[in-house]
Every structure is written in structure tokens, then in C-alpha cells.
Amino acid sequence: MSGAFNSPSHKRRPAINITPLIDVMFLLLIFFMVSSTFKDDYGIDIELPEAESAESHQEASNEIVVDSEGAYYFGGEAMDEEGLRAALARFVELDPSATLSLRADRNADFGFVLRVIDIAEAVGGAKLVIPTDLLEVLVPEQ
């Protein structure tokens, strides 16, 4: 078929230009990356010990941390043994069925860790979870 003045007609096929859509998607990605917040472990640098019997648990919201120098932290605040005992007593008084998580650095003196366990047991009522990293056991090939 011919168009005006006997010239062949060239119909344009409809097309969707996706370039503006890609721009919008990049802007949304940048917005969400900038506005997102991530949970931080109070900024206390510890290395968890490894254990073959490690299991995956839901992370407790209330952590007791023992760093490599033997300092105690509860709720992100540094404290001594008496302060820790008082803070745990208040915590257990508010919620006796709560779970406490004891995170100790692998280089922490075991005596400090035992003191925390004793304090948690003395105030009573709270379940104590001690997280570790999963130890990867290499099985020899046969």
C-alpha cells in the first residue's frame, strides 16, 4: 500500500522506552541504601569461640559481653561486677522468663566468664544462652 504522493508507508512499531524506568529504579535503590539502618553489636570487638555442638538460636535482645581484658558490658554499658549484679537483678525482676545472651571473647579469662554465670544464676529466673561460632570439622577423604 502506498501513502501520500505514492510513497511507501513505514509504520512505526510502538515501543516502551525503559531508560527512565531504570533511572527511577537506581534512585530508589540509592534511597533505600542510604536510609537503611543496620543492627550493631554495641561496637565491642570480641571473637567468639568455636564449638562442634553450636546451634543456631534467635539472638537475645539482652546481652552480657565479656571482652578479652575481662571488662563486663550489659546493654552496651561497661560496668563492674556489682553493677552487673544490680542490672541483672533489675532485669530479672521486670521479666523473670527473659533470655540473656553471654558473649565472651575467646581470649577472655575463663574466671571472668564463670563469675558472670554465677551472677546470672544468683539473681535467678533468667535463661542464659552462650553463643559460639560453628566449628567446621574437616572430614578426611577415604
C-alpha positions as CSV (number, residue, x, y, z in Angstrom):
1,M,0.0,0.0,0.0
2,S,1.2,3.4,-0.7
3,G,0.9,6.6,1.3
4,A,0.6,10.2,0.2
5,F,2.3,11.1,-3.0
6,N,2.7,7.4,-3.8
7,S,5.5,6.9,-1.2
8,P,5.6,3.6,0.7
9,S,4.3,3.9,4.2
10,H,6.5,3.0,7.1
11,K,4.5,2.3,10.2
12,R,6.5,2.7,13.4
13,R,6.0,-0.1,15.9
14,P,5.1,1.1,19.3
15,A,7.9,0.8,21.8
16,I,8.3,1.4,25.5
17,N,11.4,3.3,26.4
18,I,12.7,1.7,29.7
19,T,15.6,4.1,30.2
20,P,13.6,6.4,32.6
21,L,12.4,3.3,34.4
22,I,16.0,2.2,35.0
23,D,16.8,5.7,36.3
24,V,13.9,5.6,38.8
25,M,15.0,2.1,40.0
26,F,18.5,3.3,40.6
27,L,17.2,6.3,42.6
28,L,15.1,4.0,44.7
29,L,18.0,1.6,45.3
30,I,20.2,4.5,46.4
31,F,17.5,6.0,48.6
32,F,16.9,2.7,50.5
33,M,20.7,2.0,50.8
34,V,21.3,5.5,52.3
35,S,18.2,5.5,54.6
36,S,18.6,1.9,56.0
37,T,20.0,1.2,59.4
38,F,21.7,-2.0,60.5
39,K,21.9,-3.5,63.9
40,D,25.3,-3.1,65.5
41,D,26.6,-5.3,68.3
42,Y,27.4,-2.3,70.5
43,G,30.8,-1.9,68.9
44,I,32.5,-4.2,71.3
45,D,35.1,-6.2,69.4
46,I,35.1,-9.9,70.5
47,E,35.9,-13.2,68.8
48,L,33.5,-16.0,69.8
49,P,35.0,-19.4,70.4
50,E,34.1,-22.2,68.1
51,A,32.3,-25.4,69.1
52,E,31.2,-28.5,67.2
53,S,27.9,-28.5,69.1
54,A,27.0,-25.0,68.1
55,E,23.3,-24.5,67.2
56,S,21.5,-21.6,65.5
57,H,19.5,-19.6,68.0
58,Q,17.5,-16.4,67.8
59,E,19.6,-13.7,69.1
60,A,18.7,-12.5,72.6
61,S,18.0,-8.8,72.9
62,N,19.8,-8.5,76.2
63,E,23.5,-9.4,76.0
64,I,26.2,-9.6,78.6
65,V,29.6,-9.2,77.0
66,V,33.0,-10.1,78.5
67,D,35.8,-8.7,76.4
68,S,39.4,-10.0,76.2
69,E,40.5,-7.8,79.1
70,G,37.8,-9.1,81.4
71,A,35.5,-6.0,81.2
72,Y,31.8,-6.5,81.6
73,Y,29.1,-4.9,79.4
74,F,25.3,-5.1,79.8
75,G,23.1,-3.3,77.4
76,G,26.1,-1.7,75.8
77,E,27.3,-0.1,79.0
78,A,30.6,-1.0,80.8
79,M,30.2,-2.0,84.4
80,D,31.9,-3.8,87.3
81,E,30.7,-7.0,89.0
82,E,28.4,-5.2,91.5
83,G,26.9,-3.0,88.7
84,L,26.3,-6.1,86.6
85,R,24.6,-7.9,89.6
86,A,22.3,-4.9,90.2
87,A,21.5,-4.5,86.5
88,L,20.7,-8.2,86.1
89,A,18.6,-8.2,89.3
90,R,16.5,-5.3,87.9
91,F,16.2,-7.0,84.5
92,V,15.1,-10.4,86.0
93,E,12.6,-8.5,88.3
94,L,11.0,-7.0,85.2
95,D,10.8,-10.2,83.2
96,P,11.7,-13.5,85.0
97,S,11.2,-15.6,81.9
98,A,13.6,-13.5,79.7
99,T,16.6,-14.9,77.9
100,L,20.1,-13.5,78.5
101,S,22.9,-14.0,76.0
102,L,26.5,-14.2,77.3
103,R,29.0,-13.4,74.7
104,A,32.6,-13.8,75.8
105,D,35.7,-13.2,73.7
106,R,37.7,-16.4,73.0
107,N,40.7,-14.8,74.7
108,A,38.8,-13.8,77.9
109,D,39.9,-15.3,81.1
110,F,37.6,-18.2,82.0
111,G,37.3,-16.9,85.6
112,F,35.5,-13.8,84.4
113,V,33.1,-15.8,82.3
114,L,32.4,-18.1,85.4
115,R,31.7,-15.0,87.5
116,V,29.1,-13.8,85.1
117,I,27.5,-17.3,85.0
118,D,27.5,-17.3,88.9
119,I,25.9,-13.8,89.0
120,A,23.2,-14.7,86.5
121,E,22.4,-17.8,88.5
122,A,22.4,-15.9,91.8
123,V,19.8,-13.4,90.5
124,G,17.7,-16.3,89.2
125,G,14.9,-16.5,86.8
126,A,16.7,-15.8,83.6
127,K,17.7,-18.3,80.9
128,L,21.4,-18.0,79.9
129,V,22.5,-18.7,76.4
130,I,26.2,-18.8,75.4
131,P,26.6,-18.3,71.7
132,T,29.6,-19.7,69.8
133,D,30.7,-19.8,66.2
134,L,30.2,-23.1,64.4
135,L,33.4,-25.1,64.1
136,E,33.9,-26.5,60.7
137,V,35.1,-30.1,61.1
138,L,37.1,-31.4,58.2
139,V,36.3,-35.0,57.4
140,P,39.2,-36.8,55.8
141,E,38.5,-38.3,52.4
142,Q,38.5,-42.0,52.1
